[in-house]
Structures are given as structure tokens and as C-alpha cells.
Amino acid sequence: MDRHYIYIVRCKDGSLYTGYAKNVEQRVAKHNNGQGAKYTKVRRPVELVYQEVFDSKSEALKREYEIKTFTRNKKLDLIRGG
């Protein structure tokens, strides 16, 4: 069964970026190589600070969207385990 992930990385400027991937380690490496999102390209390096795993792409994308609507403080609470 495929695994689907959402993740949050902290960028060099302290901002947070939320994304979806099937392989988080490879995706973070792409961000750090400048092959990721346009947003992270100018904010490298990035550091993985949070991830969740899902059984379906649909569930993961719904959660990614939900997290992207969070305030910065709510995302930081999530990262801290709150």
C-alpha cells in the first residue's frame, strides 16, 4: 500500500512551508537542491520539522489544505505537538 505524507519545513528565513509528498526525504532534498517549490527556492536551506502519514492521496491533500489555512501560531503548536 502506498503511503502519502504531508510535511512542514522551516525555511532559512524562519517561514514555514507545507507540502505533500510520497517520499518526504527525497522531497526535502529537492527543496534544498533548488528543485522544489518556487517559494522555498530562495529560502534555502529548509529543515523538516513535521510530517503526517496517510493511506490515500485524497486524505493527505485534504490535510495539506487544512494546514495551509492555519495561522503561523497554529502551525507552530502543531509542530510542538499541541
DRENZALUM-534075 format. One record per atom (N, C-alpha, C): chain; z, x, y. Coordinates in steps of 0.001 Angstrom, whole numbers, always signed. Atoms other than C-alpha are relative to their C-alpha. Layout:
<recs>
A,Z,X,Y .
...
</recs>
This chain:
<recs>
A,+0,+838,-1193 .
A,+0,+0,+0 .
A,+0,+875,+1245 .
A,+71,-742,-1262 .
A,-917,+1245,+3453 .
A,+1248,-229,+840 .
A,-1122,+87,-935 .
A,+1828,+1956,+5951 .
A,-583,+75,+1409 .
A,+448,+44,-1388 .
A,+1369,+1209,+9633 .
A,+1211,+239,+887 .
A,-1118,-431,-836 .
A,+3509,+2691,+12381 .
A,-240,-319,+1469 .
A,+13,-58,-1457 .
A,+4335,+2163,+15995 .
A,+934,+1150,+347 .
A,-788,-1167,-372 .
A,+5775,+5116,+17815 .
A,+138,+62,+1512 .
A,-173,-288,-1423 .
A,+7101,+6182,+21184 .
A,+119,+1512,+137 .
A,-121,-1425,-319 .
A,+6579,+9663,+22577 .
A,+491,+128,+1433 .
A,-432,-348,-1358 .
A,+8271,+11193,+25593 .
A,-945,+1082,+494 .
A,+947,-951,-580 .
A,+5784,+12973,+27820 .
A,+732,+1048,+822 .
A,-573,-1113,-765 .
A,+6370,+16192,+29729 .
A,+626,-463,+1310 .
A,-527,+503,-1281 .
A,+6936,+14194,+32929 .
A,+1146,-997,-182 .
A,-1106,+904,+276 .
A,+9625,+12085,+31211 .
A,-410,-1435,-263 .
A,+463,+1362,+263 .
A,+7479,+8975,+30892 .
A,-95,-236,-1501 .
A,+55,+388,+1407 .
A,+7254,+7073,+27612 .
A,-1344,-659,-299 .
A,+1270,+588,+430 .
A,+4064,+6173,+25751 .
A,+192,-616,-1379 .
A,-111,+712,+1276 .
A,+3947,+3605,+22934 .
A,-1374,-145,-613 .
A,+1287,+110,+664 .
A,+1186,+3616,+20347 .
A,+118,-441,-1445 .
A,+131,+398,+1408 .
A,+20,+2625,+16868 .
A,-707,+1116,-757 .
A,+679,-1001,+831 .
A,-964,+4955,+14029 .
A,+254,-280,-1471 .
A,-235,+42,+1441 .
A,-1370,+5140,+10276 .
A,+697,+1281,-445 .
A,-667,-1267,+281 .
A,-140,+8751,+10342 .
A,+557,+520,+1332 .
A,-623,-322,-1289 .
A,+2334,+9431,+13146 .
A,-95,+1494,+317 .
A,+25,-1439,-257 .
A,+2467,+13213,+12730 .
A,-1382,+446,+486 .
A,+1360,-349,-425 .
A,-1321,+13517,+12981 .
A,-295,-528,+1395 .
A,+261,+614,-1306 .
A,-1400,+11172,+15960 .
A,+702,+763,+1123 .
A,-729,-773,-1008 .
A,+1268,+13102,+17867 .
A,-704,+1348,+213 .
A,+738,-1267,-124 .
A,-634,+16325,+17120 .
A,-1260,-200,+838 .
A,+1199,+282,-808 .
A,-3783,+14720,+18577 .
A,+363,-143,+1475 .
A,-440,+112,-1394 .
A,-1886,+13768,+21722 .
A,+229,+1395,+582 .
A,-323,-1339,-493 .
A,-678,+17363,+22047 .
A,-1210,+915,+79 .
A,+1242,-777,-70 .
A,-4195,+18729,+21457 .
A,-949,-533,+1063 .
A,+850,+575,-1039 .
A,-5578,+16569,+24265 .
A,-1021,-976,-530 .
A,+960,+922,+616 .
A,-7429,+14265,+21850 .
A,+571,-1409,-136 .
A,-639,+1313,+95 .
A,-5027,+11326,+22179 .
A,-438,-891,+1141 .
A,+277,+939,-1081 .
A,-4855,+8662,+24842 .
A,-209,+726,+1324 .
A,+238,-554,-1331 .
A,-6088,+9327,+28364 .
A,+1330,+206,+733 .
A,-1305,-68,-665 .
A,-2522,+8671,+29569 .
A,+749,+1281,-354 .
A,-782,-1164,+427 .
A,-978,+11477,+27510 .
A,-736,+1322,+229 .
A,+798,-1221,-140 .
A,-3812,+13953,+28051 .
A,+494,+889,+1135 .
A,-459,-767,-1164 .
A,-2445,+15008,+31450 .
A,+1522,+127,+39 .
A,-1468,-30,+37 .
A,+1221,+14680,+30414 .
A,+529,+754,-1223 .
A,-393,-768,+1180 .
A,+1379,+17159,+27536 .
A,+967,+1102,+371 .
A,-80,+490,+1386 .
A,+3250,+18180,+25571 .
A,+804,-1294,-86 .
A,-778,+1204,+272 .
A,+4631,+14976,+24096 .
A,+903,+271,-1189 .
A,-974,-150,+1085 .
A,+7596,+14637,+21760 .
A,+269,-1370,-611 .
A,-293,+1245,+690 .
A,+8054,+11920,+19149 .
A,+1487,-306,+127 .
A,-1407,+366,-170 .
A,+11272,+10039,+19954 .
A,+380,-1265,-757 .
A,-309,+1252,+691 .
A,+10955,+6781,+17990 .
A,-1194,-432,-842 .
A,+1067,+603,+802 .
A,+8994,+5112,+15197 .
A,+550,-1122,-861 .
A,-303,+1091,+919 .
A,+8970,+1952,+13095 .
A,-1166,-87,-974 .
A,+1042,+115,+1017 .
A,+7032,+1281,+9894 .
A,-182,-1465,-390 .
A,+358,+1365,+367 .
A,+5242,-1920,+8841 .
A,-960,+11,-1183 .
A,+901,+122,+1140 .
A,+3359,-3139,+5788 .
A,-1398,-453,+396 .
A,+1333,+452,-423 .
A,+495,-4639,+7797 .
A,-312,+472,+1414 .
A,+456,-408,-1328 .
A,-1548,-3562,+10769 .
A,+332,-1084,+1022 .
A,-271,+1123,-887 .
A,-1103,-7010,+12280 .
A,+1441,+10,+503 .
A,-1415,-62,-386 .
A,+2706,-6742,+12273 .
A,+249,+1159,+962 .
A,-197,-1193,-829 .
A,+2573,-3242,+13746 .
A,-563,-209,+1406 .
A,+618,+200,-1309 .
A,+205,-4232,+16548 .
A,+755,-1031,+829 .
A,-823,+976,-719 .
A,+2338,-7249,+17441 .
A,+1241,+683,+580 .
A,-1201,-717,-459 .
A,+5397,-4997,+17675 .
A,-356,+995,+1111 .
A,+435,-928,-1049 .
A,+3472,-2403,+19706 .
A,-143,-754,+1322 .
A,+182,+801,-1208 .
A,+2506,-5105,+22190 .
A,+1351,-407,+590 .
A,-1333,+407,-454 .
A,+6094,-6356,+22348 .
A,+708,+1148,+719 .
A,-681,-1158,-597 .
A,+7468,-2867,+23053 .
A,-648,+392,+1322 .
A,+682,-347,-1247 .
A,+4820,-2252,+25718 .
A,+403,-922,+1148 .
A,-463,+904,-1060 .
A,+6228,-5247,+27615 .
A,+1435,+302,+421 .
A,-1388,-344,-304 .
A,+9749,-3748,+27598 .
A,+79,+806,+1292 .
A,-280,-876,-1134 .
A,+11244,-2201,+30698 .
A,+308,+1401,-537 .
A,-341,-1364,+411 .
A,+11871,+1530,+30619 .
A,+1410,+47,-588 .
A,-1374,-15,+502 .
A,+15603,+922,+30171 .
A,+111,-630,-1381 .
A,-23,+640,+1315 .
A,+14996,-1401,+27232 .
A,-595,+931,-1057 .
A,+580,-986,+926 .
A,+12769,+1243,+25611 .
A,+1000,+1111,-281 .
A,-997,-1050,+212 .
A,+15468,+3878,+26136 .
A,+1136,-494,-898 .
A,-1009,+580,+891 .
A,+18019,+1547,+24497 .
A,-507,-11,-1434 .
A,+615,+24,+1326 .
A,+15655,+1136,+21539 .
A,+22,+1401,-613 .
A,+24,-1385,+460 .
A,+15266,+4910,+21248 .
A,+1407,+476,-396 .
A,-1391,-381,+294 .
A,+19042,+5356,+21342 .
A,+588,-785,-1159 .
A,-482,+774,+1148 .
A,+19374,+2836,+18521 .
A,+679,-1285,+371 .
A,-669,+1211,-480 .
A,+20527,-97,+20603 .
A,-737,-1275,-287 .
</recs>
